[in-house]
Amino acid sequence: MKEFIINNYLEDIRKKIPAYDLMLEIIFNSILELKTDISQIKNILAIGGQSFEAKNLSEIYNNSKITIVEPSEIMLNIVKNECKGLKNLEYICDKFENYKDDKTFQLCLSLLVLQFVEKPKSFLEKIYNSLDKNSLFIISIFSNKQLAYWKEFALSRGAKKEQVEKTFNNQSEVMNVLSPDYTETLLKEIGFLKVEKICEILSVDMWIAEK
């Protein structure tokens, strides 16, 4: 998978994924308040976490240790610069697949990350093994549903099949093509006891899974 190295990621992702801010609003203004006991959250894992996530997690769980794992040094430095003064953040510049630590987590966020990892099942298994019993995992993906809709729309309006196929096949060079059903099945196969679909907003699907 290609690695992001641009410093305008947040601006770019908002253009490409209109539901990005709404996804964050649902998490921080609804899900976390309803689903977590703040006093029980000692360690939080944010994979590919951006500054908005870090700031809000730090505000809600001000006595918790928040570990941000991000493979891009440029993007991690952006978070560091925007989160100066926050004392409960730990920064790891590496792929989560390479991350090693003895501590376990009670909460994990992986937002729009899964489609960029080489082995989704192994990635999710590692997250599962990093969590304590009864811990929560919030995950969102860029769903292939919208891509399929646009493909059908383009073909029905007379677009050349060869060009449409070429355009959509190029996606695999940047990210995995993931379906919501496949993602949910993986979570259940790996062992999460409860997998709850939170929302489906345009091209974003999100779940909360309990170990």
C-alpha positions as CSV (number, residue, x, y, z in Angstrom):
1,M,0.0,0.0,0.0
2,K,1.1,3.6,-0.6
3,E,2.1,5.6,2.4
4,F,0.8,9.1,2.9
5,I,3.6,11.7,3.0
6,I,1.8,14.9,2.2
7,N,1.2,17.5,4.9
8,N,-2.2,18.5,3.7
9,Y,-3.8,15.1,4.5
10,L,-6.7,16.5,6.6
11,E,-7.7,19.0,3.9
12,D,-7.4,16.3,1.3
13,I,-9.3,13.6,3.1
14,R,-12.2,16.0,3.8
15,K,-12.5,16.6,0.0
16,K,-12.5,12.9,-0.8
17,I,-14.5,11.7,2.2
18,P,-17.3,14.2,3.0
19,A,-18.4,12.1,6.0
20,Y,-15.1,12.5,7.7
21,D,-16.0,15.2,10.2
22,L,-19.5,13.7,10.8
23,M,-17.8,10.4,11.7
24,L,-15.6,12.1,14.3
25,E,-18.5,14.0,15.7
26,I,-20.5,10.8,16.2
27,I,-17.5,9.2,18.0
28,F,-16.6,12.0,20.3
29,N,-20.1,13.4,21.0
30,S,-22.0,10.2,21.3
31,I,-20.3,6.8,21.2
32,L,-17.5,7.3,23.7
33,E,-19.9,9.0,26.2
34,L,-22.4,6.2,26.0
35,K,-20.1,3.2,25.7
36,T,-17.1,3.8,28.0
37,D,-16.5,4.1,31.7
38,I,-13.8,6.8,31.8
39,S,-12.4,5.5,35.1
40,Q,-11.8,2.1,33.6
41,I,-9.8,3.4,30.6
42,K,-6.1,3.4,31.5
43,N,-4.5,2.9,28.1
44,I,-5.8,4.0,24.7
45,L,-4.5,3.0,21.3
46,A,-5.1,5.3,18.3
47,I,-3.8,3.8,15.1
48,G,-3.1,6.5,12.5
49,G,-4.6,9.0,14.9
50,Q,-4.8,12.7,13.9
51,S,-4.6,15.7,16.1
52,F,-8.4,16.1,16.4
53,E,-8.6,12.5,17.8
54,A,-5.6,13.1,20.1
55,K,-7.0,16.3,21.5
56,N,-10.5,15.0,22.1
57,L,-9.2,11.7,23.6
58,S,-6.9,13.6,25.9
59,E,-9.8,15.9,27.0
60,I,-12.2,13.1,27.7
61,Y,-9.7,10.6,29.2
62,N,-7.3,13.1,30.9
63,N,-5.9,10.4,33.2
64,S,-5.3,7.9,30.5
65,K,-2.2,7.2,28.5
66,I,-2.8,7.6,24.8
67,T,-0.5,5.8,22.3
68,I,-0.6,7.1,18.8
69,V,1.0,4.8,16.2
70,E,1.6,6.4,12.8
71,P,4.1,5.2,10.1
72,S,4.6,8.6,8.5
73,E,7.1,10.8,10.3
74,I,5.6,13.9,8.6
75,M,2.1,13.2,9.7
76,L,3.2,12.3,13.2
77,N,5.1,15.5,13.5
78,I,2.0,17.4,12.5
79,V,0.1,15.8,15.4
80,K,3.0,16.6,17.8
81,N,3.1,20.2,16.8
82,E,-0.7,20.6,17.1
83,C,-0.8,18.8,20.4
84,K,2.0,20.6,22.2
85,G,1.3,20.8,26.0
86,L,-0.6,17.5,26.2
87,K,1.3,15.3,28.6
88,N,-0.5,12.0,28.3
89,L,0.4,11.3,24.6
90,E,2.9,8.7,23.5
91,Y,4.1,8.9,19.8
92,I,5.3,5.8,17.9
93,C,6.5,6.3,14.4
94,D,6.1,2.9,12.9
95,K,3.5,0.6,11.2
96,F,1.2,-0.9,13.8
97,E,2.2,-4.3,12.4
98,N,5.7,-3.7,13.8
99,Y,4.6,-2.2,17.1
100,K,5.6,-4.1,20.2
101,D,4.7,-3.3,23.8
102,D,3.8,-5.4,26.9
103,K,0.9,-3.1,27.9
104,T,-2.6,-3.8,26.9
105,F,-5.4,-1.3,26.0
106,Q,-9.0,-0.8,27.1
107,L,-9.9,1.3,24.0
108,C,-8.7,1.4,20.5
109,L,-9.5,3.6,17.5
110,S,-8.6,2.7,13.9
111,L,-10.4,5.2,11.6
112,L,-10.1,4.8,7.8
113,V,-6.9,2.8,8.3
114,L,-7.8,-0.8,7.4
115,Q,-7.9,-0.3,3.7
116,F,-4.3,0.8,3.7
117,V,-2.8,-2.2,5.4
118,E,-1.4,-5.2,3.5
119,K,-3.0,-7.9,5.6
120,P,-6.3,-6.8,7.1
121,K,-7.0,-10.0,9.0
122,S,-3.5,-10.1,10.7
123,F,-3.8,-6.4,11.4
124,L,-7.2,-6.9,13.2
125,E,-5.9,-9.9,15.0
126,K,-3.0,-7.9,16.5
127,I,-5.4,-5.3,17.7
128,Y,-7.6,-8.0,19.3
129,N,-4.6,-9.4,21.1
130,S,-3.6,-5.9,22.3
131,L,-6.9,-5.4,24.1
132,D,-8.0,-6.4,27.6
133,K,-11.1,-8.4,28.1
134,N,-14.3,-6.2,27.8
135,S,-12.3,-3.6,25.9
136,L,-13.8,-1.6,23.0
137,F,-12.6,-1.2,19.4
138,I,-13.9,1.5,17.2
139,I,-13.2,1.0,13.5
140,S,-14.3,2.7,10.3
141,I,-13.5,1.9,6.7
142,F,-13.8,3.5,3.3
143,S,-16.5,1.2,1.9
144,N,-16.5,-0.1,-1.7
145,K,-20.3,0.4,-1.9
146,Q,-20.1,3.9,-3.3
147,L,-17.5,2.9,-5.8
148,A,-19.8,0.2,-7.1
149,Y,-22.7,2.6,-7.3
150,W,-20.6,5.1,-9.3
151,K,-19.3,2.4,-11.6
152,E,-22.9,1.3,-12.4
153,F,-23.9,4.9,-12.8
154,A,-21.1,5.7,-15.2
155,L,-21.8,2.6,-17.4
156,S,-25.5,3.3,-17.5
157,R,-24.8,6.8,-18.7
158,G,-22.7,5.6,-21.7
159,A,-19.1,5.7,-20.3
160,K,-16.7,3.3,-22.0
161,K,-16.4,0.1,-20.1
162,E,-12.6,-0.1,-20.6
163,Q,-12.1,3.4,-19.1
164,V,-14.4,2.7,-16.2
165,E,-12.6,-0.5,-15.4
166,K,-9.3,1.2,-15.6
167,T,-10.3,4.0,-13.3
168,F,-11.7,1.7,-10.6
169,N,-8.9,-0.9,-10.9
170,N,-6.5,1.9,-10.1
171,Q,-7.9,2.0,-6.6
172,S,-6.2,-1.2,-5.7
173,E,-2.8,0.5,-6.1
174,V,-3.7,2.9,-3.3
175,M,-5.9,0.9,-1.0
176,N,-7.6,-2.4,-0.5
177,V,-11.2,-2.8,-1.8
178,L,-13.2,-3.5,1.4
179,S,-16.8,-4.3,1.8
180,P,-18.7,-3.8,5.0
181,D,-19.8,-7.4,5.1
182,Y,-16.2,-8.6,4.7
183,T,-15.0,-6.3,7.5
184,E,-17.8,-7.3,9.9
185,T,-17.1,-11.0,9.2
186,L,-13.4,-10.6,9.9
187,L,-14.2,-8.9,13.3
188,K,-16.4,-11.8,14.3
189,E,-14.0,-14.5,13.0
190,I,-11.2,-13.0,15.0
191,G,-13.2,-13.3,18.2
192,F,-14.9,-10.0,19.1
193,L,-18.0,-11.0,21.1
194,K,-20.2,-8.1,20.1
195,V,-19.9,-6.3,16.8
196,E,-22.3,-3.4,16.4
197,K,-22.7,-1.3,13.2
198,I,-22.8,2.3,14.4
199,C,-23.4,4.1,11.1
200,E,-23.1,4.1,7.3
201,I,-22.5,7.7,6.1
202,L,-21.9,8.0,2.3
203,S,-18.7,6.0,1.8
204,V,-17.8,5.5,5.5
205,D,-18.9,2.5,7.5
206,M,-18.2,2.3,11.3
207,W,-18.5,-0.3,14.0
208,I,-17.8,-0.7,17.7
209,A,-16.6,-4.2,18.7
210,E,-16.3,-5.5,22.2
211,K,-13.7,-8.1,23.2
